[in-house]
């Protein structure tokens, strides 16, 4: 039998966590230097779940996220309407009180996130100070610090208040923590950095050639506007970007003809980065339904004991899916081609009269994938699920980089298959 099922009772969440956690070799555990871990704190663990873990079934976590997002949006609205003279002067005191309240909330939020950093599974093996330092250097935490730092600098240093008001716009970047789509876009820009750099180089070359060409064609007729290549660069940029302000235009016949070619070339050149970004974004959205991050991987006991560097290596191998209830993930007779890790939710396995429920932290699909056979059971979501999918080729790369994880998955798959055949 090749399906991932047994006829034994479904394991409890604690058992599942113990069953799927990676086992370190005995010699490695014995030789590793003991690390002093912080004293467990139920309050700190609960705050970490609310602030960072982001459980969709945790009402308090959802309310906290909604409150922070609303406060960020209100800060942006206040920044905009405060520039209206009649409103800014009439409600100056209220705007000042709201600013103090917002900074206080964001400061407490930043401090609590820093305090609970030692609860992050991939940093838990580090000393407390080192875990918090690494966590503070992450991009979301740097954005949080930038959102409150200008206020305190304004109280300590003689800085122009107008500059401080502009820096308040940095709070808008805090929304990136709650926007998977923005994370996806940033990842697309990072993945397509080389093609975008090539397109930028081509655009710079076009500006140079257009500036040089129009300089030689128009410098005699309009020395005040095209008297040098740097002066002509303004016209070249405005024309290549199809903006065409009209403040600087060629008047000679050859200049107008050259300008026509520059406009057509601008349409072609500007289409390149747009096509690169749109194609990369479409591919990324097709590949992943939501962002795979530390929070999602920390719910998988198999990965929770890894450090940050190892997680960064494994994360690109995982494909994520956000599925509603009642969706069939694996149908009987399909080829075993991937392993599914359950980050959130439950999946029901049905084969004949046998039923088993897989919960958060468990995985399925390993038996058929490793044996190269077909599934004989059906796997269907019973609740809203977030799954991490590991394809066969990616599993080979994972097992090569981390033999202990690959061996652990294989041992559990073989145990399930043996148990099924004995039963």
C-alpha positions in Angstrom: 0.0 0.0 0.0 1.4 3.3 -1.0 -0.8 6.0 0.6 0.3 8.0 3.6 -2.0 6.5 6.1 -2.2 4.1 9.0 -5.1 2.5 10.8 -3.8 3.6 14.2 -5.6 6.5 16.0 -4.8 10.0 14.8 -1.9 11.5 16.8 -2.4 14.4 19.1 -0.7 17.8 18.2 2.0 17.1 20.7 2.6 13.7 19.3 2.7 15.0 15.8 5.2 17.7 16.8 7.4 15.1 18.4 7.0 12.8 15.4 8.1 15.2 12.8 10.9 17.1 14.5 14.3 16.5 13.1 16.6 14.3 15.1 20.2 15.4 15.5 22.9 12.8 15.4 24.1 11.7 18.8 27.7 12.6 18.2 26.6 16.1 17.0 24.4 16.7 20.1 27.2 15.5 22.4 29.9 17.7 20.8 27.8 20.8 20.5 28.5 23.4 23.2 25.5 23.9 25.5 23.7 27.2 24.9 22.0 28.9 27.8 18.4 29.4 26.8 16.2 32.2 28.2 13.8 31.2 31.0 10.5 30.2 29.4 7.8 32.8 29.9 4.1 32.1 29.0 3.5 35.8 28.7 6.3 36.3 26.2 5.2 33.3 24.2 1.7 34.5 24.1 2.8 38.0 23.0 5.0 36.4 20.3 1.9 34.5 19.0 -0.1 37.8 18.8 2.7 40.0 17.4 4.6 37.7 15.0 3.0 34.4 14.5 -0.1 35.8 13.0 -2.5 32.9 13.5 -5.6 33.4 11.3 -7.7 31.5 13.9 -6.4 33.7 16.8 -9.0 36.5 17.4 -6.6 38.6 19.5 -3.9 38.4 16.9 -6.4 39.4 14.2 -7.7 42.4 16.2 -4.1 43.6 17.0 -3.2 43.5 13.3 -6.4 45.4 12.4 -5.7 48.0 15.0 -2.1 48.6 13.9 -3.1 48.8 10.2 -5.9 51.2 11.0 -3.5 53.4 13.1 -1.0 53.5 10.2 -3.7 54.5 7.7 -5.0 57.2 10.1 -1.4 58.6 10.4 -1.2 58.9 6.7 -4.6 60.6 6.5 -3.6 63.0 9.4 -0.3 63.8 7.6 -2.2 64.8 4.4 -5.1 66.8 5.9 -2.7 68.6 8.3 -1.2 70.4 5.3 -4.5 72.1 4.7 -4.0 75.5 6.4 -7.6 75.9 7.7 -7.7 72.4 9.2 -4.1 72.3 10.4 -4.4 75.5 12.3 -7.9 74.8 13.7 -7.0 71.3 15.0 -3.3 71.7 15.7 -3.6 70.5 19.3 -5.5 67.4 18.3 -3.0 66.6 15.7 -0.2 66.9 18.3 -2.0 64.6 20.7 -2.6 62.1 18.0 1.1 62.2 17.0 2.1 61.5 20.6 -0.4 58.7 20.9 0.7 57.1 17.7 4.4 57.3 18.6 3.7 55.7 22.0 1.8 52.8 20.4 4.5 52.2 17.8 7.2 52.4 20.4 5.5 49.9 22.7 4.9 47.6 19.6 8.6 47.9 18.7 9.8 47.1 22.2 7.5 44.1 22.5 8.6 42.7 19.2 12.2 43.1 20.3 11.4 41.5 23.7 9.7 38.4 22.1 12.4 37.9 19.5 13.9 35.1 21.5 10.7 33.1 20.9 11.3 33.0 17.2 12.1 29.3 16.6 15.0 29.9 14.3 16.7 32.2 16.8 15.9 30.3 20.0 19.2 28.5 20.1 21.1 31.8 20.2 21.9 33.9 23.4 19.1 36.4 24.1 21.2 39.4 23.2 22.3 37.9 19.9 18.8 36.8 18.9 17.4 40.2 19.6 20.3 41.9 17.7 19.7 39.7 14.6 16.0 40.3 14.8 16.4 44.0 15.1 18.4 44.0 11.9 15.6 42.5 9.8 14.0 44.8 7.3 10.6 45.0 9.0 12.2 45.9 12.3 14.3 48.6 10.7 11.2 50.1 9.1 9.5 50.1 12.5 12.4 51.9 14.0 12.5 54.4 11.2 8.8 55.1 11.9 9.4 56.3 15.5 13.0 57.6 15.4 12.3 61.0 13.8 10.0 61.9 16.6 12.6 61.3 19.3 15.3 62.9 17.2 13.2 66.0 17.0 13.0 66.2 20.8 16.8 65.9 21.2 18.3 67.7 18.2 17.5 71.0 16.5 16.0 69.5 13.3 13.7 71.4 11.0 10.1 70.3 11.9 9.2 70.2 8.2 11.7 67.4 7.6 10.3 65.5 10.5 6.8 65.7 9.1 8.0 64.3 5.8 9.8 61.4 7.6 6.4 60.5 9.1 5.5 59.0 5.7 7.9 56.2 6.6 5.1 54.8 8.7 3.4 53.9 5.5 6.1 51.3 4.9 4.9 49.5 8.1 2.0 48.2 6.0 4.5 46.0 4.2 4.5 43.7 7.2 0.8 43.0 6.6 0.9 42.8 2.8 2.0 39.5 1.2 1.6 41.0 -2.2 4.2 43.7 -1.4 6.6 41.0 -0.3 6.0 39.2 -3.5 6.7 42.4 -5.5 9.9 43.0 -3.6 10.9 39.4 -4.3 10.2 39.8 -8.0 12.4 42.9 -8.2 15.2 41.0 -6.4 14.8 38.0 -8.7 14.7 40.1 -11.8 17.5 42.5 -10.7 19.9 41.5 -13.6 17.4 41.9 -16.4 16.2 45.2 -14.9 19.8 46.4 -14.6 20.3 45.6 -18.3 17.2 47.5 -19.2 18.4 50.5 -17.1 21.7 50.4 -18.9 20.0 50.4 -22.3 17.9 53.4 -21.2 21.0 55.3 -20.1 22.6 54.6 -23.4 19.6 55.8 -25.3 19.6 59.1 -23.2 23.3 59.6 -24.0 22.8 59.0 -27.8 19.7 61.1 -28.0 21.3 64.0 -26.1 24.4 63.8 -28.3 22.4 63.6 -31.5 20.1 66.5 -30.7 23.0 68.6 -29.5 24.8 68.4 -32.9 21.5 69.0 -34.8 20.0 71.9 -32.7 22.9 73.6 -30.9 23.4 76.2 -33.7 19.7 77.0 -33.9 19.0 77.0 -30.2 22.2 77.5 -28.2 20.2 78.5 -25.1 18.4 75.2 -25.0 20.8 72.7 -26.7 24.1 74.5 -26.0 25.6 71.4 -24.4 25.0 67.7 -24.1 23.9 68.0 -20.4 21.4 70.7 -21.4 20.1 68.4 -24.2 19.7 65.5 -21.7 16.6 67.1 -20.3 14.9 67.0 -23.7 16.2 63.5 -24.3 14.7 62.2 -21.0 11.4 64.0 -21.5 11.1 62.6 -25.1 12.2 59.0 -24.3 9.7 58.8 -21.5 7.0 60.1 -23.9 6.3 63.0 -21.4 7.1 65.8 -23.8 6.7 68.9 -21.6 7.0 71.2 -24.6 9.4 73.6 -22.9 12.3 72.4 -25.1 11.6 71.2 -28.7 13.6 71.0 -31.9 12.9 73.5 -34.6 15.0 72.4 -37.5 13.8 69.8 -40.0 16.6 67.3 -39.1 16.0 67.9 -35.4 12.3 67.1 -35.7 13.0 63.9 -37.7 15.6 62.8 -35.1 13.1 63.5 -32.4 10.5 61.3 -34.1 12.9 58.4 -33.9 13.8 59.1 -30.3 10.1 59.0 -29.3 9.6 55.6 -31.0 12.7 54.3 -29.4 11.5 55.5 -26.0 8.3 53.4 -26.4 10.4 50.3 -27.1 12.9 50.9 -24.3 10.3 51.7 -21.6 8.4 48.5 -22.5 11.3 46.3 -21.4 11.2 46.9 -17.6 7.4 46.9 -17.6 7.4 43.5 -19.3 10.1 42.1 -17.1 8.3 43.1 -13.9 4.8 42.0 -15.0 6.1 38.6 -16.2 8.0 38.0 -13.1 5.1 39.0 -10.9 2.7 36.7 -12.8 5.1 33.8 -12.5 5.5 34.4 -8.8 1.8 34.7 -8.1 1.2 31.5 -10.1 3.9 29.7 -8.1 2.8 30.9 -4.7 -0.5 31.9 -3.3 1.0 33.6 -0.3 4.4 34.4 1.1 6.5 31.7 2.8 8.0 33.3 5.8 9.5 32.5 9.2 6.1 32.4 10.8 4.7 29.8 8.5 7.8 27.6 8.6 8.0 27.8 12.4 4.7 25.9 12.6 6.3 22.9 11.0 8.2 20.9 13.8 10.5 19.5 11.1 11.9 22.9 10.4 11.4 24.7 13.8 14.8 23.6 15.2 16.8 25.0 12.3 18.7 28.3 12.5 18.1 31.3 10.4 20.8 30.5 7.8 19.4 27.0 7.2 15.8 28.3 6.9 17.0 30.9 4.3 18.4 28.0 2.3 15.2 25.9 2.5 12.6 28.6 2.1 13.0 29.0 -1.7 12.4 25.3 -2.2 8.9 25.4 -0.7 5.8 26.3 -2.7 2.9 27.6 -0.7 -0.8 27.2 -1.2 -3.8 28.8 0.6 -6.8 26.5 0.2 -10.4 26.7 1.4 -12.3 23.8 3.0 -13.4 20.9 0.8 -10.6 21.0 -1.8 -9.1 17.7 -2.9 -5.3 18.0 -2.8 -4.5 14.5 -3.9 -6.8 12.2 -5.7 -6.5 8.4 -5.8 -4.4 7.1 -8.6 -2.4 10.3 -9.0 1.4 10.1 -9.2 3.3 10.8 -6.0 5.3 13.9 -6.9 5.5 16.0 -3.8 5.3 16.2 0.0 2.8 18.5 1.7 3.5 20.2 5.0 0.5 21.6 6.9 1.2 25.0 8.4 -2.3 25.8 9.4 -5.5 23.7 9.2 -6.5 20.1 8.8 -6.5 17.6 6.0 -8.5 14.3 5.9 -7.1 11.2 4.3 -9.7 8.7 3.1 -9.0 5.2 1.7 -11.9 2.8 1.7 -13.3 2.7 5.3 -10.1 4.1 6.8 -9.9 7.8 7.7 -7.2 9.8 9.3 -6.9 13.5 10.1 -3.6 15.3 9.6 -3.2 18.5 11.6 -0.9 21.5 11.8 2.8 20.5 11.8 2.2 17.1 10.1 3.0 16.2 6.5 1.7 13.7 3.9 2.5 12.5 0.4 5.9 11.3 1.3 5.3 7.6 0.9 4.1 7.7 -2.7 6.7 10.3 -3.7 9.6 8.3 -2.2 8.4 5.0 -3.5 7.6 6.4 -7.0 4.2 4.8 -6.9 0.6 6.2 -7.1 -1.6 7.4 -4.3 -4.3 5.1 -3.2 -6.0 7.5 -0.8 -7.7 10.8 -1.2 -6.5 13.9 0.7 -9.0 16.7 1.1 -9.0 19.9 3.2 -11.5 20.0 6.1 -10.7 23.5 7.2 -9.0 26.5 5.6 -5.4 25.3 5.1 -2.0 26.8 4.4 0.2 24.2 2.9 3.9 24.2 2.0 4.6 21.9 -0.9 8.0 20.3 -1.6 8.4 18.8 -5.0 10.5 15.6 -5.7 13.5 17.5 -7.2 13.4 20.1 -4.4 13.4 17.2 -1.9 16.6 15.8 -3.4 18.2 19.2 -3.1 17.0 19.5 0.5 18.2 16.0 1.4 21.6 16.8 -0.2 22.0 20.0 1.8 20.5 18.7 5.0 20.8 14.9 5.2 19.3 14.7 8.7 16.0 16.3 7.5 15.9 14.1 4.4 16.6 11.0 6.4 14.0 11.9 9.0 11.3 12.3 6.3 12.3 9.0 4.8 12.2 7.2 8.2 8.7 8.5 9.0 7.5 7.6 5.5 8.9 4.0 5.8 7.4 3.7 9.3 4.0 4.7 8.0 4.2 2.3 5.1 5.4 -0.6 7.3 2.7 0.1 9.9 0.1 0.0 7.2 1.3 -3.3 5.7 1.5 -4.9 9.1 -2.0 -3.7 10.0 
